[in-house]
Amino acid sequence: MSVERTFSIIKPDAVAAGQAGEILAMIQSAGFKIIGLRMTRLTEPQAQGFYAVHKERPFFSGLVKFMTEGPIMVMALEREDAVKGLREVMGATNPANAAEGTVRKRFAANIERNCIHGSDAPETAGQELRFFFSTADLL
């Protein structure tokens, strides 16, 4: 297996609740190296662009509203099998279905306010990393 990069966001609900540090600790405990980390706040156009893949879905406007309500933490992460590994650490999108010990089981309120985003494939990870980080940021 080779080292892979993935992307993650600690969402506004978790940042506002003061859970970012504990989430970062869970990610690092799972063997991830944080190679880029920044707190930022999405504008409505940025959120619409980032989540454009969901534009036709009924939850799109609510997702954009949620993701612009407060600061987020964006992360570039690295380890072997990073995309799959992060998805395991995060847990199921719906926290009611998430395994014990996962980020979403521990911190997520519901399927809409689920505290963390992670890339779903290596190709998506590359796109999402480029959305938030320059090549120079991730040397």
C-alpha positions as a printed NumPy array, in Angstrom:
array([[  0.   ,   0.   ,   0.   ],
       [  1.179,   3.509,  -0.697],
       [  0.679,   6.693,   1.255],
       [ -2.422,   8.564,   0.119],
       [ -3.87 ,  11.987,   0.798],
       [ -7.423,  12.864,   1.678],
       [ -9.416,  15.917,   2.641],
       [-11.662,  16.609,   5.608],
       [-13.731,  19.419,   7.094],
       [-14.684,  19.81 ,  10.714],
       [-18.085,  21.387,  10.154],
       [-19.561,  24.494,  11.825],
       [-21.584,  22.524,  14.388],
       [-18.503,  20.788,  15.807],
       [-16.351,  23.944,  15.724],
       [-19.065,  25.917,  17.551],
       [-19.428,  23.165,  20.162],
       [-15.675,  23.185,  20.878],
       [-15.196,  19.633,  19.591],
       [-12.513,  20.324,  16.953],
       [ -9.599,  19.412,  19.223],
       [-11.089,  16.065,  20.2  ],
       [-11.916,  15.286,  16.557],
       [ -8.351,  16.16 ,  15.51 ],
       [ -7.034,  13.89 ,  18.27 ],
       [ -9.205,  11.004,  17.02 ],
       [ -7.904,  11.521,  13.479],
       [ -4.267,  11.615,  14.617],
       [ -4.786,   8.559,  16.841],
       [ -5.893,   6.699,  13.708],
       [ -2.455,   7.278,  12.202],
       [ -3.129,  10.348,  10.072],
       [ -0.49 ,  12.994,   9.54 ],
       [ -1.987,  16.482,   9.261],
       [ -0.174,  18.132,   6.349],
       [ -2.479,  21.143,   6.04 ],
       [ -4.874,  22.73 ,   8.531],
       [ -6.735,  26.016,   8.441],
       [ -9.748,  27.58 ,  10.072],
       [-11.867,  29.508,   7.589],
       [-15.411,  30.556,   6.912],
       [-17.157,  29.664,   3.663],
       [-19.047,  32.271,   1.685],
       [-22.299,  31.201,   0.07 ],
       [-20.7  ,  31.022,  -3.418],
       [-17.808,  28.94 ,  -2.04 ],
       [-20.177,  26.497,  -0.334],
       [-22.292,  26.255,  -3.487],
       [-19.162,  25.531,  -5.519],
       [-17.752,  22.984,  -3.12 ],
       [-21.045,  21.088,  -2.891],
       [-22.037,  21.586,  -6.558],
       [-22.272,  17.804,  -7.002],
       [-25.4  ,  17.969,  -4.785],
       [-26.949,  20.977,  -6.561],
       [-30.056,  19.109,  -7.741],
       [-30.654,  17.352,  -4.417],
       [-33.428,  18.621,  -2.118],
       [-31.006,  19.148,   0.789],
       [-28.614,  21.426,  -1.179],
       [-29.858,  24.817,   0.052],
       [-29.94 ,  23.619,   3.666],
       [-26.424,  22.238,   3.324],
       [-25.132,  25.547,   1.95 ],
       [-26.86 ,  27.453,   4.764],
       [-25.397,  25.114,   7.386],
       [-21.857,  25.22 ,   5.98 ],
       [-21.85 ,  29.041,   5.951],
       [-23.22 ,  29.544,   9.479],
       [-19.843,  29.604,  11.191],
       [-16.152,  28.768,  10.992],
       [-14.94 ,  25.414,   9.688],
       [-11.581,  23.665,   9.861],
       [-10.235,  22.275,   6.591],
       [ -7.585,  19.566,   6.677],
       [ -5.236,  17.81 ,   4.307],
       [ -4.436,  14.395,   5.732],
       [ -1.983,  11.676,   4.802],
       [ -1.502,   7.996,   5.608],
       [ -1.776,   4.632,   3.905],
       [ -5.278,   4.035,   2.495],
       [ -6.266,   7.521,   3.718],
       [ -9.667,   7.869,   2.033],
       [-11.01 ,   4.559,   3.311],
       [ -9.341,   5.008,   6.694],
       [-10.836,   8.435,   7.286],
       [-14.296,   7.23 ,   6.334],
       [-13.941,   4.506,   8.968],
       [-12.874,   7.058,  11.608],
       [-15.794,   9.35 ,  10.674],
       [-18.502,   6.672,  10.758],
       [-21.749,   6.495,   8.792],
       [-23.253,   9.751,   7.517],
       [-26.266,   9.172,   9.739],
       [-24.882,   9.081,  13.29 ],
       [-27.694,   6.721,  14.305],
       [-26.029,   4.141,  12.026],
       [-22.428,   5.004,  12.943],
       [-20.266,   2.504,  14.771],
       [-19.294,   3.096,  18.387],
       [-16.047,   5.008,  18.722],
       [-16.442,   6.949,  15.47 ],
       [-16.455,  10.728,  15.205],
       [-20.081,  10.905,  14.097],
       [-21.337,   8.486,  16.763],
       [-19.627,  10.586,  19.408],
       [-20.288,  14.148,  18.183],
       [-22.907,  14.352,  15.391],
       [-26.4  ,  15.592,  16.184],
       [-28.155,  14.106,  13.139],
       [-27.707,  13.271,   9.464],
       [-27.705,  16.966,   8.44 ],
       [-25.489,  18.25 ,  11.263],
       [-22.964,  15.439,  11.209],
       [-19.832,  17.347,  12.317],
       [-17.321,  16.13 ,   9.713],
       [-16.833,  15.763,   5.977],
       [-14.363,  13.437,   4.312],
       [-13.579,  12.726,   0.688],
       [-15.307,   9.645,  -0.724],
       [-12.651,   8.643,  -3.286],
       [ -9.022,   9.458,  -4.14 ],
       [-10.156,  11.5  ,  -7.168],
       [-12.586,  13.509,  -5.053],
       [ -9.87 ,  14.022,  -2.449],
       [ -7.619,  15.567,  -5.09 ],
       [-10.354,  17.978,  -6.201],
       [-11.306,  18.915,  -2.66 ],
       [ -7.703,  19.445,  -1.582],
       [ -7.161,  21.791,  -4.546],
       [-10.341,  23.707,  -3.634],
       [ -8.862,  24.744,  -0.267],
       [ -5.071,  24.331,  -0.517],
       [ -2.444,  25.396,  -3.034],
       [  0.285,  23.004,  -4.11 ],
       [  2.743,  25.077,  -2.061],
       [  0.579,  24.589,   1.06 ],
       [  0.988,  20.817,   0.855],
       [  4.696,  20.282,   0.117]])
